[in-house]
């Protein structure tokens, strides 16, 4: 996965993310939208042949910090789900 900042302003951030599964970005988007200070969080597939996705966030806080926090929350949730599946299967 490769991420690059397309544009950055104090309340808005646009990212280009290559070589990723959009499902991961949808999970991060879901975590972002749970927050009250997020005005907009969107994810699109820029072009299916280039495997490039774009993510845009507008926030009353710092968008990059919001992405970081939401990503950490998504990772914790995935770890808990993995533990649940492993304990059920055994």
PDB file of N, CA, C and O in Angstrom:
ATOM      1  N   UNK A   1       0.847  -1.167   0.000  1.00  0.00           N
ATOM      2  CA  UNK A   1       0.000   0.000   0.000  1.00  0.00           C
ATOM      3  C   UNK A   1       0.897   1.237   0.000  1.00  0.00           C
ATOM      4  O   UNK A   1       1.878   1.318   0.740  1.00  0.00           O
ATOM      5  N   UNK A   2       0.535   2.186  -0.844  1.00  0.00           N
ATOM      6  CA  UNK A   2       1.256   3.447  -0.918  1.00  0.00           C
ATOM      7  C   UNK A   2       0.251   4.581  -0.786  1.00  0.00           C
ATOM      8  O   UNK A   2      -0.758   4.603  -1.490  1.00  0.00           O
ATOM      9  N   UNK A   3       0.519   5.516   0.105  1.00  0.00           N
ATOM     10  CA  UNK A   3      -0.372   6.655   0.298  1.00  0.00           C
ATOM     11  C   UNK A   3       0.397   7.935   0.010  1.00  0.00           C
ATOM     12  O   UNK A   3       1.566   8.081   0.366  1.00  0.00           O
ATOM     13  N   UNK A   4      -0.298   8.857  -0.647  1.00  0.00           N
ATOM     14  CA  UNK A   4       0.307  10.136  -0.986  1.00  0.00           C
ATOM     15  C   UNK A   4      -0.727  11.231  -0.751  1.00  0.00           C
ATOM     16  O   UNK A   4      -1.902  11.069  -1.083  1.00  0.00           O
ATOM     17  N   UNK A   5      -0.288  12.334  -0.182  1.00  0.00           N
ATOM     18  CA  UNK A   5      -1.176  13.473   0.035  1.00  0.00           C
ATOM     19  C   UNK A   5      -1.364  14.189  -1.294  1.00  0.00           C
ATOM     20  O   UNK A   5      -0.400  14.620  -1.926  1.00  0.00           O
ATOM     21  N   UNK A   6      -2.630  14.308  -1.711  1.00  0.00           N
ATOM     22  CA  UNK A   6      -2.965  15.025  -2.937  1.00  0.00           C
ATOM     23  C   UNK A   6      -3.104  16.509  -2.631  1.00  0.00           C
ATOM     24  O   UNK A   6      -2.555  17.353  -3.339  1.00  0.00           O
ATOM     25  N   UNK A   7      -3.843  16.820  -1.567  1.00  0.00           N
ATOM     26  CA  UNK A   7      -3.964  18.209  -1.121  1.00  0.00           C
ATOM     27  C   UNK A   7      -4.198  18.220   0.379  1.00  0.00           C
ATOM     28  O   UNK A   7      -4.823  17.320   0.940  1.00  0.00           O
ATOM     29  N   UNK A   8      -3.685  19.254   1.006  1.00  0.00           N
ATOM     30  CA  UNK A   8      -3.802  19.369   2.453  1.00  0.00           C
ATOM     31  C   UNK A   8      -4.086  20.818   2.827  1.00  0.00           C
ATOM     32  O   UNK A   8      -3.358  21.732   2.440  1.00  0.00           O
ATOM     33  N   UNK A   9      -5.139  21.003   3.574  1.00  0.00           N
ATOM     34  CA  UNK A   9      -5.503  22.296   4.122  1.00  0.00           C
ATOM     35  C   UNK A   9      -5.789  22.086   5.602  1.00  0.00           C
ATOM     36  O   UNK A   9      -5.902  20.940   6.038  1.00  0.00           O
ATOM     37  N   UNK A  10      -5.909  23.140   6.383  1.00  0.00           N
ATOM     38  CA  UNK A  10      -6.115  22.958   7.823  1.00  0.00           C
ATOM     39  C   UNK A  10      -7.334  22.098   8.186  1.00  0.00           C
ATOM     40  O   UNK A  10      -7.299  21.375   9.182  1.00  0.00           O
ATOM     41  N   UNK A  11      -8.393  22.167   7.404  1.00  0.00           N
ATOM     42  CA  UNK A  11      -9.620  21.433   7.733  1.00  0.00           C
ATOM     43  C   UNK A  11      -9.971  20.356   6.716  1.00  0.00           C
ATOM     44  O   UNK A  11     -11.019  19.721   6.836  1.00  0.00           O
ATOM     45  N   UNK A  12      -9.121  20.135   5.716  1.00  0.00           N
ATOM     46  CA  UNK A  12      -9.429  19.188   4.644  1.00  0.00           C
ATOM     47  C   UNK A  12      -8.165  18.466   4.194  1.00  0.00           C
ATOM     48  O   UNK A  12      -7.088  19.058   4.117  1.00  0.00           O
ATOM     49  N   UNK A  13      -8.317  17.174   3.898  1.00  0.00           N
ATOM     50  CA  UNK A  13      -7.197  16.368   3.448  1.00  0.00           C
ATOM     51  C   UNK A  13      -7.669  15.425   2.357  1.00  0.00           C
ATOM     52  O   UNK A  13      -8.709  14.780   2.494  1.00  0.00           O
ATOM     53  N   UNK A  14      -6.905  15.341   1.269  1.00  0.00           N
ATOM     54  CA  UNK A  14      -7.184  14.401   0.188  1.00  0.00           C
ATOM     55  C   UNK A  14      -5.971  13.500   0.020  1.00  0.00           C
ATOM     56  O   UNK A  14      -4.838  13.975  -0.069  1.00  0.00           O
ATOM     57  N   UNK A  15      -6.222  12.182  -0.022  1.00  0.00           N
ATOM     58  CA  UNK A  15      -5.154  11.199  -0.147  1.00  0.00           C
ATOM     59  C   UNK A  15      -5.354  10.354  -1.392  1.00  0.00           C
ATOM     60  O   UNK A  15      -6.487  10.083  -1.791  1.00  0.00           O
ATOM     61  N   UNK A  16      -4.260   9.942  -2.003  1.00  0.00           N
ATOM     62  CA  UNK A  16      -4.260   8.950  -3.061  1.00  0.00           C
ATOM     63  C   UNK A  16      -3.613   7.701  -2.475  1.00  0.00           C
ATOM     64  O   UNK A  16      -2.488   7.753  -1.977  1.00  0.00           O
ATOM     65  N   UNK A  17      -4.323   6.585  -2.537  1.00  0.00           N
ATOM     66  CA  UNK A  17      -3.829   5.342  -1.945  1.00  0.00           C
ATOM     67  C   UNK A  17      -3.815   4.279  -3.025  1.00  0.00           C
ATOM     68  O   UNK A  17      -4.847   3.981  -3.628  1.00  0.00           O
ATOM     69  N   UNK A  18      -2.639   3.704  -3.271  1.00  0.00           N
ATOM     70  CA  UNK A  18      -2.479   2.704  -4.321  1.00  0.00           C
ATOM     71  C   UNK A  18      -2.227   1.329  -3.715  1.00  0.00           C
ATOM     72  O   UNK A  18      -1.735   1.199  -2.594  1.00  0.00           O
ATOM     73  N   UNK A  19      -2.576   0.317  -4.484  1.00  0.00           N
ATOM     74  CA  UNK A  19      -2.330  -1.080  -4.116  1.00  0.00           C
ATOM     75  C   UNK A  19      -2.979  -1.439  -2.785  1.00  0.00           C
ATOM     76  O   UNK A  19      -2.329  -1.978  -1.890  1.00  0.00           O
ATOM     77  N   UNK A  20      -4.264  -1.134  -2.666  1.00  0.00           N
ATOM     78  CA  UNK A  20      -5.000  -1.458  -1.450  1.00  0.00           C
ATOM     79  C   UNK A  20      -6.365  -2.024  -1.821  1.00  0.00           C
ATOM     80  O   UNK A  20      -6.801  -1.933  -2.969  1.00  0.00           O
ATOM     81  N   UNK A  21      -7.013  -2.595  -0.856  1.00  0.00           N
ATOM     82  CA  UNK A  21      -8.382  -3.072  -1.011  1.00  0.00           C
ATOM     83  C   UNK A  21      -9.293  -1.961  -0.498  1.00  0.00           C
ATOM     84  O   UNK A  21      -9.106  -1.470   0.615  1.00  0.00           O
ATOM     85  N   UNK A  22     -10.268  -1.565  -1.293  1.00  0.00           N
ATOM     86  CA  UNK A  22     -11.143  -0.468  -0.894  1.00  0.00           C
ATOM     87  C   UNK A  22     -11.937  -0.820   0.362  1.00  0.00           C
ATOM     88  O   UNK A  22     -12.390   0.074   1.076  1.00  0.00           O
ATOM     89  N   UNK A  23     -12.109  -2.103   0.635  1.00  0.00           N
ATOM     90  CA  UNK A  23     -12.823  -2.518   1.842  1.00  0.00           C
ATOM     91  C   UNK A  23     -12.158  -2.002   3.108  1.00  0.00           C
ATOM     92  O   UNK A  23     -12.840  -1.633   4.064  1.00  0.00           O
ATOM     93  N   UNK A  24     -10.837  -1.974   3.120  1.00  0.00           N
ATOM     94  CA  UNK A  24     -10.101  -1.443   4.267  1.00  0.00           C
ATOM     95  C   UNK A  24     -10.407   0.045   4.434  1.00  0.00           C
ATOM     96  O   UNK A  24     -10.603   0.529   5.549  1.00  0.00           O
ATOM     97  N   UNK A  25     -10.444   0.751   3.326  1.00  0.00           N
ATOM     98  CA  UNK A  25     -10.732   2.189   3.386  1.00  0.00           C
ATOM     99  C   UNK A  25     -12.168   2.455   3.816  1.00  0.00           C
ATOM    100  O   UNK A  25     -12.443   3.457   4.476  1.00  0.00           O
ATOM    101  N   UNK A  26     -13.090   1.560   3.444  1.00  0.00           N
ATOM    102  CA  UNK A  26     -14.476   1.714   3.891  1.00  0.00           C
ATOM    103  C   UNK A  26     -14.588   1.553   5.408  1.00  0.00           C
ATOM    104  O   UNK A  26     -15.394   2.231   6.046  1.00  0.00           O
ATOM    105  N   UNK A  27     -13.790   0.667   5.982  1.00  0.00           N
ATOM    106  CA  UNK A  27     -13.801   0.489   7.440  1.00  0.00           C
ATOM    107  C   UNK A  27     -13.284   1.752   8.124  1.00  0.00           C
ATOM    108  O   UNK A  27     -13.859   2.206   9.113  1.00  0.00           O
ATOM    109  N   UNK A  28     -12.201   2.318   7.597  1.00  0.00           N
ATOM    110  CA  UNK A  28     -11.666   3.561   8.158  1.00  0.00           C
ATOM    111  C   UNK A  28     -12.671   4.691   7.984  1.00  0.00           C
ATOM    112  O   UNK A  28     -12.851   5.505   8.890  1.00  0.00           O
ATOM    113  N   UNK A  29     -13.324   4.748   6.834  1.00  0.00           N
ATOM    114  CA  UNK A  29     -14.356   5.758   6.595  1.00  0.00           C
ATOM    115  C   UNK A  29     -15.481   5.616   7.616  1.00  0.00           C
ATOM    116  O   UNK A  29     -15.961   6.616   8.150  1.00  0.00           O
ATOM    117  N   UNK A  30     -15.899   4.398   7.888  1.00  0.00           N
ATOM    118  CA  UNK A  30     -16.954   4.153   8.872  1.00  0.00           C
ATOM    119  C   UNK A  30     -16.553   4.675  10.252  1.00  0.00           C
ATOM    120  O   UNK A  30     -17.353   5.309  10.940  1.00  0.00           O
ATOM    121  N   UNK A  31     -15.319   4.407  10.646  1.00  0.00           N
ATOM    122  CA  UNK A  31     -14.826   4.889  11.943  1.00  0.00           C
ATOM    123  C   UNK A  31     -14.763   6.418  11.965  1.00  0.00           C
ATOM    124  O   UNK A  31     -15.076   7.035  12.983  1.00  0.00           O
ATOM    125  N   UNK A  32     -14.366   7.022  10.863  1.00  0.00           N
ATOM    126  CA  UNK A  32     -14.318   8.482  10.790  1.00  0.00           C
ATOM    127  C   UNK A  32     -15.706   9.089  10.945  1.00  0.00           C
ATOM    128  O   UNK A  32     -15.883  10.069  11.668  1.00  0.00           O
ATOM    129  N   UNK A  33     -16.692   8.505  10.263  1.00  0.00           N
ATOM    130  CA  UNK A  33     -18.034   9.071  10.276  1.00  0.00           C
ATOM    131  C   UNK A  33     -18.734   8.931  11.630  1.00  0.00           C
ATOM    132  O   UNK A  33     -19.743   9.594  11.871  1.00  0.00           O
ATOM    133  N   UNK A  34     -18.219   8.085  12.505  1.00  0.00           N
ATOM    134  CA  UNK A  34     -18.775   7.968  13.856  1.00  0.00           C
ATOM    135  C   UNK A  34     -18.442   9.194  14.707  1.00  0.00           C
ATOM    136  O   UNK A  34     -19.116   9.460  15.703  1.00  0.00           O
ATOM    137  N   UNK A  35     -17.421   9.929  14.325  1.00  0.00           N
ATOM    138  CA  UNK A  35     -16.957  11.077  15.110  1.00  0.00           C
ATOM    139  C   UNK A  35     -17.796  12.310  14.801  1.00  0.00           C
ATOM    140  O   UNK A  35     -18.198  12.532  13.659  1.00  0.00           O
ATOM    141  N   UNK A  36     -18.051  13.096  15.819  1.00  0.00           N
ATOM    142  CA  UNK A  36     -18.902  14.277  15.650  1.00  0.00           C
ATOM    143  C   UNK A  36     -18.197  15.432  14.937  1.00  0.00           C
ATOM    144  O   UNK A  36     -18.862  16.290  14.355  1.00  0.00           O
ATOM    145  N   UNK A  37     -16.868  15.468  14.973  1.00  0.00           N
ATOM    146  CA  UNK A  37     -16.159  16.585  14.359  1.00  0.00           C
ATOM    147  C   UNK A  37     -15.793  16.345  12.892  1.00  0.00           C
ATOM    148  O   UNK A  37     -15.112  17.168  12.280  1.00  0.00           O
ATOM    149  N   UNK A  38     -16.240  15.230  12.331  1.00  0.00           N
ATOM    150  CA  UNK A  38     -15.994  14.936  10.925  1.00  0.00           C
ATOM    151  C   UNK A  38     -17.196  15.409  10.115  1.00  0.00           C
ATOM    152  O   UNK A  38     -18.320  14.959  10.333  1.00  0.00           O
ATOM    153  N   UNK A  39     -16.947  16.317   9.183  1.00  0.00           N
ATOM    154  CA  UNK A  39     -18.014  16.820   8.329  1.00  0.00           C
ATOM    155  C   UNK A  39     -18.244  15.912   7.129  1.00  0.00           C
ATOM    156  O   UNK A  39     -19.383  15.707   6.708  1.00  0.00           O
ATOM    157  N   UNK A  40     -17.150  15.364   6.575  1.00  0.00           N
ATOM    158  CA  UNK A  40     -17.241  14.518   5.396  1.00  0.00           C
ATOM    159  C   UNK A  40     -16.074  13.555   5.374  1.00  0.00           C
ATOM    160  O   UNK A  40     -14.944  13.933   5.684  1.00  0.00           O
ATOM    161  N   UNK A  41     -16.342  12.309   5.008  1.00  0.00           N
ATOM    162  CA  UNK A  41     -15.301  11.309   4.785  1.00  0.00           C
ATOM    163  C   UNK A  41     -15.766  10.458   3.609  1.00  0.00           C
ATOM    164  O   UNK A  41     -16.771   9.754   3.702  1.00  0.00           O
ATOM    165  N   UNK A  42     -15.038  10.527   2.519  1.00  0.00           N
ATOM    166  CA  UNK A  42     -15.428   9.795   1.326  1.00  0.00           C
ATOM    167  C   UNK A  42     -14.286   9.002   0.740  1.00  0.00           C
ATOM    168  O   UNK A  42     -13.119   9.379   0.843  1.00  0.00           O
ATOM    169  N   UNK A  43     -14.653   7.875   0.112  1.00  0.00           N
ATOM    170  CA  UNK A  43     -13.672   7.001  -0.523  1.00  0.00           C
ATOM    171  C   UNK A  43     -14.210   6.626  -1.902  1.00  0.00           C
ATOM    172  O   UNK A  43     -15.382   6.279  -2.050  1.00  0.00           O
ATOM    173  N   UNK A  44     -13.341   6.701  -2.908  1.00  0.00           N
ATOM    174  CA  UNK A  44     -13.727   6.266  -4.252  1.00  0.00           C
ATOM    175  C   UNK A  44     -12.584   5.481  -4.881  1.00  0.00           C
ATOM    176  O   UNK A  44     -11.423   5.641  -4.506  1.00  0.00           O
ATOM    177  N   UNK A  45     -12.929   4.634  -5.839  1.00  0.00           N
ATOM    178  CA  UNK A  45     -11.924   4.010  -6.686  1.00  0.00           C
ATOM    179  C   UNK A  45     -11.696   4.980  -7.835  1.00  0.00           C
ATOM    180  O   UNK A  45     -12.586   5.202  -8.656  1.00  0.00           O
ATOM    181  N   UNK A  46     -10.513   5.552  -7.891  1.00  0.00           N
ATOM    182  CA  UNK A  46     -10.209   6.553  -8.918  1.00  0.00           C
ATOM    183  C   UNK A  46     -10.270   5.930 -10.303  1.00  0.00           C
ATOM    184  O   UNK A  46     -10.903   6.468 -11.212  1.00  0.00           O
ATOM    185  N   UNK A  47      -9.602   4.784 -10.457  1.00  0.00           N
ATOM    186  CA  UNK A  47      -9.658   4.065 -11.721  1.00  0.00           C
ATOM    187  C   UNK A  47      -9.351   2.592 -11.451  1.00  0.00           C
ATOM    188  O   UNK A  47      -8.322   2.281 -10.851  1.00  0.00           O
ATOM    189  N   UNK A  48     -10.224   1.682 -11.884  1.00  0.00           N
ATOM    190  CA  UNK A  48     -10.032   0.270 -11.548  1.00  0.00           C
ATOM    191  C   UNK A  48      -8.782  -0.360 -12.161  1.00  0.00           C
ATOM    192  O   UNK A  48      -8.244  -1.316 -11.603  1.00  0.00           O
ATOM    193  N   UNK A  49      -8.317   0.148 -13.279  1.00  0.00           N
ATOM    194  CA  UNK A  49      -7.133  -0.442 -13.902  1.00  0.00           C
ATOM    195  C   UNK A  49      -5.827  -0.023 -13.229  1.00  0.00           C
ATOM    196  O   UNK A  49      -4.822  -0.724 -13.342  1.00  0.00           O
ATOM    197  N   UNK A  50      -5.833   1.096 -12.542  1.00  0.00           N
ATOM    198  CA  UNK A  50      -4.614   1.552 -11.865  1.00  0.00           C
ATOM    199  C   UNK A  50      -4.587   1.143 -10.400  1.00  0.00           C
ATOM    200  O   UNK A  50      -3.568   1.321  -9.733  1.00  0.00           O
ATOM    201  N   UNK A  51      -5.688   0.597  -9.884  1.00  0.00           N
ATOM    202  CA  UNK A  51      -5.797   0.186  -8.488  1.00  0.00           C
ATOM    203  C   UNK A  51      -5.477   1.360  -7.556  1.00  0.00           C
ATOM    204  O   UNK A  51      -4.719   1.232  -6.594  1.00  0.00           O
ATOM    205  N   UNK A  52      -6.079   2.498  -7.874  1.00  0.00           N
ATOM    206  CA  UNK A  52      -5.868   3.708  -7.078  1.00  0.00           C
ATOM    207  C   UNK A  52      -7.191   4.146  -6.455  1.00  0.00           C
ATOM    208  O   UNK A  52      -8.216   4.234  -7.131  1.00  0.00           O
ATOM    209  N   UNK A  53      -7.145   4.419  -5.154  1.00  0.00           N
ATOM    210  CA  UNK A  53      -8.317   4.916  -4.435  1.00  0.00           C
ATOM    211  C   UNK A  53      -7.997   6.313  -3.906  1.00  0.00           C
ATOM    212  O   UNK A  53      -6.844   6.642  -3.627  1.00  0.00           O
ATOM    213  N   UNK A  54      -9.033   7.111  -3.780  1.00  0.00           N
ATOM    214  CA  UNK A  54      -8.883   8.439  -3.188  1.00  0.00           C
ATOM    215  C   UNK A  54      -9.749   8.522  -1.953  1.00  0.00           C
ATOM    216  O   UNK A  54     -10.866   8.006  -1.924  1.00  0.00           O
ATOM    217  N   UNK A  55      -9.229   9.173  -0.938  1.00  0.00           N
ATOM    218  CA  UNK A  55      -9.969   9.413   0.293  1.00  0.00           C
ATOM    219  C   UNK A  55      -9.918  10.910   0.581  1.00  0.00           C
ATOM    220  O   UNK A  55      -8.867  11.540   0.470  1.00  0.00           O
ATOM    221  N   UNK A  56     -11.066  11.466   0.951  1.00  0.00           N
ATOM    222  CA  UNK A  56     -11.140  12.895   1.274  1.00  0.00           C
ATOM    223  C   UNK A  56     -11.842  13.053   2.613  1.00  0.00           C
ATOM    224  O   UNK A  56     -12.879  12.437   2.859  1.00  0.00           O
ATOM    225  N   UNK A  57     -11.270  13.879   3.471  1.00  0.00           N
ATOM    226  CA  UNK A  57     -11.804  14.109   4.812  1.00  0.00           C
ATOM    227  C   UNK A  57     -11.876  15.607   5.062  1.00  0.00           C
ATOM    228  O   UNK A  57     -10.917  16.332   4.798  1.00  0.00           O
ATOM    229  N   UNK A  58     -13.006  16.069   5.568  1.00  0.00           N
ATOM    230  CA  UNK A  58     -13.110  17.433   6.077  1.00  0.00           C
ATOM    231  C   UNK A  58     -13.521  17.335   7.535  1.00  0.00           C
ATOM    232  O   UNK A  58     -14.403  16.558   7.901  1.00  0.00           O
ATOM    233  N   UNK A  59     -12.867  18.134   8.354  1.00  0.00           N
ATOM    234  CA  UNK A  59     -13.045  18.019   9.795  1.00  0.00           C
ATOM    235  C   UNK A  59     -12.865  19.374  10.463  1.00  0.00           C
ATOM    236  O   UNK A  59     -12.175  20.252   9.945  1.00  0.00           O
ATOM    237  N   UNK A  60     -13.498  19.528  11.623  1.00  0.00           N
ATOM    238  CA  UNK A  60     -13.269  20.743  12.402  1.00  0.00           C
ATOM    239  C   UNK A  60     -11.959  20.652  13.177  1.00  0.00           C
ATOM    240  O   UNK A  60     -11.472  21.655  13.700  1.00  0.00           O
ATOM    241  N   UNK A  61     -11.390  19.456  13.251  1.00  0.00           N
ATOM    242  CA  UNK A  61     -10.093  19.251  13.900  1.00  0.00           C
ATOM    243  C   UNK A  61      -9.008  19.089  12.849  1.00  0.00           C
ATOM    244  O   UNK A  61      -9.084  19.669  11.766  1.00  0.00           O
ATOM    245  N   UNK A  62      -7.993  18.291  13.181  1.00  0.00           N
ATOM    246  CA  UNK A  62      -6.908  18.020  12.241  1.00  0.00           C
ATOM    247  C   UNK A  62      -7.212  16.707  11.513  1.00  0.00           C
ATOM    248  O   UNK A  62      -7.236  15.648  12.141  1.00  0.00           O
ATOM    249  N   UNK A  63      -7.444  16.763  10.204  1.00  0.00           N
ATOM    250  CA  UNK A  63      -7.838  15.559   9.463  1.00  0.00           C
ATOM    251  C   UNK A  63      -6.835  14.410   9.544  1.00  0.00           C
ATOM    252  O   UNK A  63      -7.241  13.252   9.645  1.00  0.00           O
ATOM    253  N   UNK A  64      -5.548  14.700   9.502  1.00  0.00           N
ATOM    254  CA  UNK A  64      -4.560  13.616   9.545  1.00  0.00           C
ATOM    255  C   UNK A  64      -4.593  12.899  10.894  1.00  0.00           C
ATOM    256  O   UNK A  64      -4.431  11.680  10.953  1.00  0.00           O
ATOM    257  N   UNK A  65      -4.798  13.637  11.956  1.00  0.00           N
ATOM    258  CA  UNK A  65      -4.930  13.025  13.280  1.00  0.00           C
ATOM    259  C   UNK A  65      -6.186  12.184  13.389  1.00  0.00           C
ATOM    260  O   UNK A  65      -6.186  11.144  14.048  1.00  0.00           O
ATOM    261  N   UNK A  66      -7.254  12.627  12.747  1.00  0.00           N
ATOM    262  CA  UNK A  66      -8.508  11.873  12.744  1.00  0.00           C
ATOM    263  C   UNK A  66      -8.357  10.551  11.997  1.00  0.00           C
ATOM    264  O   UNK A  66      -8.881   9.524  12.428  1.00  0.00           O
ATOM    265  N   UNK A  67      -7.638  10.582  10.874  1.00  0.00           N
ATOM    266  CA  UNK A  67      -7.396   9.343  10.123  1.00  0.00           C
ATOM    267  C   UNK A  67      -6.573   8.376  10.961  1.00  0.00           C
ATOM    268  O   UNK A  67      -6.868   7.181  11.007  1.00  0.00           O
ATOM    269  N   UNK A  68      -5.553   8.886  11.616  1.00  0.00           N
ATOM    270  CA  UNK A  68      -4.694   8.041  12.449  1.00  0.00           C
ATOM    271  C   UNK A  68      -5.509   7.383  13.562  1.00  0.00           C
ATOM    272  O   UNK A  68      -5.402   6.175  13.773  1.00  0.00           O
ATOM    273  N   UNK A  69      -6.312   8.157  14.268  1.00  0.00           N
ATOM    274  CA  UNK A  69      -7.115   7.614  15.362  1.00  0.00           C
ATOM    275  C   UNK A  69      -8.134   6.598  14.854  1.00  0.00           C
ATOM    276  O   UNK A  69      -8.338   5.558  15.480  1.00  0.00           O
ATOM    277  N   UNK A  70      -8.772   6.891  13.726  1.00  0.00           N
ATOM    278  CA  UNK A  70      -9.766   5.973  13.172  1.00  0.00           C
ATOM    279  C   UNK A  70      -9.122   4.685  12.677  1.00  0.00           C
ATOM    280  O   UNK A  70      -9.711   3.612  12.801  1.00  0.00           O
ATOM    281  N   UNK A  71      -7.933   4.780  12.123  1.00  0.00           N
ATOM    282  CA  UNK A  71      -7.211   3.588  11.679  1.00  0.00           C
ATOM    283  C   UNK A  71      -6.843   2.716  12.867  1.00  0.00           C
ATOM    284  O   UNK A  71      -6.975   1.494  12.799  1.00  0.00           O
ATOM    285  N   UNK A  72      -6.385   3.323  13.952  1.00  0.00           N
ATOM    286  CA  UNK A  72      -6.043   2.557  15.154  1.00  0.00           C
ATOM    287  C   UNK A  72      -7.283   1.863  15.730  1.00  0.00           C
ATOM    288  O   UNK A  72      -7.199   0.717  16.170  1.00  0.00           O
ATOM    289  N   UNK A  73      -8.413   2.537  15.729  1.00  0.00           N
ATOM    290  CA  UNK A  73      -9.659   1.938  16.209  1.00  0.00           C
ATOM    291  C   UNK A  73     -10.064   0.765  15.322  1.00  0.00           C
ATOM    292  O   UNK A  73     -10.497  -0.272  15.825  1.00  0.00           O
ATOM    293  N   UNK A  74      -9.926   0.918  14.015  1.00  0.00           N
ATOM    294  CA  UNK A  74     -10.271  -0.162  13.085  1.00  0.00           C
ATOM    295  C   UNK A  74      -9.362  -1.374  13.298  1.00  0.00           C
ATOM    296  O   UNK A  74      -9.826  -2.512  13.226  1.00  0.00           O
ATOM    297  N   UNK A  75      -8.092  -1.143  13.556  1.00  0.00           N
ATOM    298  CA  UNK A  75      -7.151  -2.241  13.806  1.00  0.00           C
ATOM    299  C   UNK A  75      -7.531  -2.982  15.082  1.00  0.00           C
ATOM    300  O   UNK A  75      -7.521  -4.213  15.104  1.00  0.00           O
ATOM    301  N   UNK A  76      -7.863  -2.259  16.140  1.00  0.00           N
ATOM    302  CA  UNK A  76      -8.273  -2.890  17.401  1.00  0.00           C
ATOM    303  C   UNK A  76      -9.533  -3.719  17.217  1.00  0.00           C
ATOM    304  O   UNK A  76      -9.634  -4.823  17.751  1.00  0.00           O
ATOM    305  N   UNK A  77     -10.488  -3.198  16.471  1.00  0.00           N
ATOM    306  CA  UNK A  77     -11.725  -3.926  16.222  1.00  0.00           C
ATOM    307  C   UNK A  77     -11.451  -5.206  15.438  1.00  0.00           C
ATOM    308  O   UNK A  77     -12.026  -6.253  15.735  1.00  0.00           O
ATOM    309  N   UNK A  78     -10.580  -5.125  14.446  1.00  0.00           N
ATOM    310  CA  UNK A  78     -10.227  -6.311  13.656  1.00  0.00           C
ATOM    311  C   UNK A  78      -9.516  -7.351  14.509  1.00  0.00           C
ATOM    312  O   UNK A  78      -9.744  -8.549  14.341  1.00  0.00           O
ATOM    313  N   UNK A  79      -8.658  -6.909  15.420  1.00  0.00           N
ATOM    314  CA  UNK A  79      -7.967  -7.844  16.317  1.00  0.00           C
ATOM    315  C   UNK A  79      -8.951  -8.552  17.245  1.00  0.00           C
ATOM    316  O   UNK A  79      -8.831  -9.754  17.481  1.00  0.00           O
ATOM    317  N   UNK A  80      -9.920  -7.807  17.769  1.00  0.00           N
ATOM    318  CA  UNK A  80     -10.937  -8.407  18.632  1.00  0.00           C
ATOM    319  C   UNK A  80     -11.781  -9.426  17.866  1.00  0.00           C
ATOM    320  O   UNK A  80     -12.113 -10.488  18.392  1.00  0.00           O
ATOM    321  N   UNK A  81     -12.120  -9.098  16.633  1.00  0.00           N
ATOM    322  CA  UNK A  81     -12.893 -10.003  15.803  1.00  0.00           C
ATOM    323  C   UNK A  81     -12.093 -11.263  15.485  1.00  0.00           C
ATOM    324  O   UNK A  81     -12.642 -12.364  15.479  1.00  0.00           O
ATOM    325  N   UNK A  82     -10.813 -11.105  15.225  1.00  0.00           N
ATOM    326  CA  UNK A  82      -9.943 -12.251  14.963  1.00  0.00           C
ATOM    327  C   UNK A  82      -9.880 -13.171  16.177  1.00  0.00           C
ATOM    328  O   UNK A  82      -9.956 -14.391  16.033  1.00  0.00           O
ATOM    329  N   UNK A  83      -9.743 -12.598  17.372  1.00  0.00           N
ATOM    330  CA  UNK A  83      -9.718 -13.402  18.599  1.00  0.00           C
ATOM    331  C   UNK A  83     -11.030 -14.153  18.780  1.00  0.00           C
ATOM    332  O   UNK A  83     -11.035 -15.320  19.175  1.00  0.00           O
ATOM    333  N   UNK A  84     -12.135 -13.487  18.493  1.00  0.00           N
ATOM    334  CA  UNK A  84     -13.442 -14.108  18.620  1.00  0.00           C
ATOM    335  C   UNK A  84     -13.572 -15.300  17.667  1.00  0.00           C
ATOM    336  O   UNK A  84     -14.036 -16.368  18.066  1.00  0.00           O
ATOM    337  N   UNK A  85     -13.164 -15.118  16.416  1.00  0.00           N
ATOM    338  CA  UNK A  85     -13.237 -16.202  15.437  1.00  0.00           C
ATOM    339  C   UNK A  85     -12.328 -17.354  15.836  1.00  0.00           C
ATOM    340  O   UNK A  85     -12.720 -18.516  15.740  1.00  0.00           O
ATOM    341  N   UNK A  86     -11.110 -17.039  16.286  1.00  0.00           N
ATOM    342  CA  UNK A  86     -10.174 -18.092  16.680  1.00  0.00           C
ATOM    343  C   UNK A  86     -10.683 -18.886  17.876  1.00  0.00           C
ATOM    344  O   UNK A  86     -10.508 -20.103  17.927  1.00  0.00           O
ATOM    345  N   UNK A  87     -11.303 -18.220  18.827  1.00  0.00           N
ATOM    346  CA  UNK A  87     -11.821 -18.949  19.993  1.00  0.00           C
ATOM    347  C   UNK A  87     -13.049 -19.779  19.641  1.00  0.00           C
ATOM    348  O   UNK A  87     -13.283 -20.817  20.260  1.00  0.00           O
ATOM    349  N   UNK A  88     -13.825 -19.351  18.678  1.00  0.00           N
ATOM    350  CA  UNK A  88     -15.017 -20.088  18.258  1.00  0.00           C
ATOM    351  C   UNK A  88     -14.639 -21.307  17.442  1.00  0.00           C
ATOM    352  O   UNK A  88     -15.280 -22.352  17.556  1.00  0.00           O
ATOM    353  N   UNK A  89     -13.607 -21.189  16.618  1.00  0.00           N
ATOM    354  CA  UNK A  89     -13.195 -22.286  15.739  1.00  0.00           C
ATOM    355  C   UNK A  89     -12.531 -23.393  16.523  1.00  0.00           C
ATOM    356  O   UNK A  89     -12.709 -24.562  16.179  1.00  0.00           O
ATOM    357  N   UNK A  90     -11.778 -23.086  17.555  1.00  0.00           N
ATOM    358  CA  UNK A  90     -11.032 -24.101  18.310  1.00  0.00           C
ATOM    359  C   UNK A  90     -11.910 -24.916  19.171  1.00  0.00           C
ATOM    360  O   UNK A  90     -11.433 -25.812  19.868  1.00  0.00           O
TER     361      UNK A  90
END
